[in-house]
Amino acid sequence: MNSNFIQITIMLIISYLLGAIPNGVWIGKAFFHKDIRQFGSGNIGTTNTYRVLGPIAGTVVMVLDISKGAITTLLPTLMHNYTISPLIYGVMAILGHTFSIFDHFKGGKAVATSAGMLLAYRPELFLLAAAIWLSLIFITSMVSLASMIAFTIITIVTFIIDETFLGILALFLTIFIFYRHRNNIKRILNGNESLVPFGLYYWWQTTHKK
């Protein structure tokens, strides 16, 4: 067994373990004495953290979850080992985030960690994705819908610019994101999806109810 294989294996394990850190759960317990899995949607990601613990905690969790994807994707650069695509390490972090060994192999919906992988690999695509996501949240007032549409658009863009491997990964991630949001899709179709307290649709709903 050569040293390069051992190093790659260690890097993959590190990527999974870093991705598996349940930031929302640990921050909730350490600073708010709450297990966010027992409140709101029960999800450990940014949106539920924002609802349960507030905007500061939600923002911290989002930054940390993005960082997990970015740091692991940068591991080959940090370790000077370019044997396999850096995207593979990002995918390991995504798997860790979604199937965390620290959370009984449960986890978040992988949106922020996937965004972090994109940030490290193609920053300009990350900025485009962020602009699309934020615009869609402002229009729809739904984080779930904005995330699914943004993933779909970025997947199409990656194929247009001939980033084939990234495009294939993005396609699988988009399908996975839709699957992870299957309950959200049902609520959207039924008209009872949770809304953020701003945006065009939220304001229309507020005015309409009055």
Long-range contacts (C-beta under 8 A, 24 or more apart in sequence): 4-81, 4-83, 7-79, 7-81, 8-81, 8-83, 8-84, 11-75, 11-76, 11-79, 11-81, 11-89, 12-88, 12-89, 12-92, 14-72, 14-75, 15-72, 15-75, 15-89, 15-90, 15-92, 15-93, 15-96, 16-92, 16-93, 16-95, 16-96, 16-101, 17-96, 17-101, 18-68, 18-71, 18-72, 18-93, 18-96, 19-68, 19-69, 19-72, 19-92, 19-93, 19-94, 19-95, 19-96, 19-97, 19-100, 19-113, 20-96, 20-97, 20-99, 20-100, 20-101, 20-102, 20-103, 20-107, 21-64, 21-68, 21-96, 21-100, 21-102, 22-100, 22-102, 22-103, 22-107, 22-108, 23-60, 23-61, 23-64, 23-65, 24-48, 24-49, 24-53, 24-61, 24-108, 25-102, 25-103, 27-53, 27-57, 27-60, 27-61, 28-52, 28-53, 28-57, 31-57, 32-57, 41-194, 43-108, 43-109, 44-103, 44-107, 44-108, 45-108, 45-109, 45-111, 45-112, 46-111, 46-112, 46-143, 47-143, 47-144, 51-194, 61-112, 62-112, 65-97, 65-108, 65-112, 65-113, 65-116, 66-112, 66-113, 66-115, 66-116, 66-119, 67-116, 68-93, 68-96, 68-97, 68-113, 68-116, 69-93, 69-94, 69-112, 69-113, 69-114, 69-115, 69-116, 69-117, 69-118, 69-119, 69-120, 70-116, 70-117, 70-119, 70-120, 71-116, 71-120, 72-117, 73-116, 73-117, 73-119, 73-120, 73-121, 74-120, 85-165, 86-120, 86-121, 87-117, 87-121, 87-165, 87-166, 87-169, 90-114, 90-116, 90-117, 90-120, 90-121, 91-117, 91-169, 93-117, 94-173, 98-176, 98-180, 109-147, 109-177, 109-180, 109-181, 110-173, 110-176, 110-177, 110-180, 111-147, 111-151, 111-177, 114-151, 114-173, 114-177, 118-154, 121-166, 122-163, 122-166, 125-154, 125-157, 125-158, 128-154, 128-157, 129-153, 129-154, 137-196, 137-199, 138-198, 138-199, 138-200, 139-199, 139-200, 139-201, 140-199, 140-200, 140-201, 141-195, 141-196, 141-198, 141-199, 141-200, 141-201, 141-202, 141-205, 142-184, 142-188, 142-193, 142-194, 142-195, 142-196, 142-201, 143-196, 144-181, 144-184, 144-185, 144-188, 144-193, 145-184, 145-188, 145-193, 147-177, 147-181, 148-174, 148-177, 148-178, 148-181, 148-185, 151-177
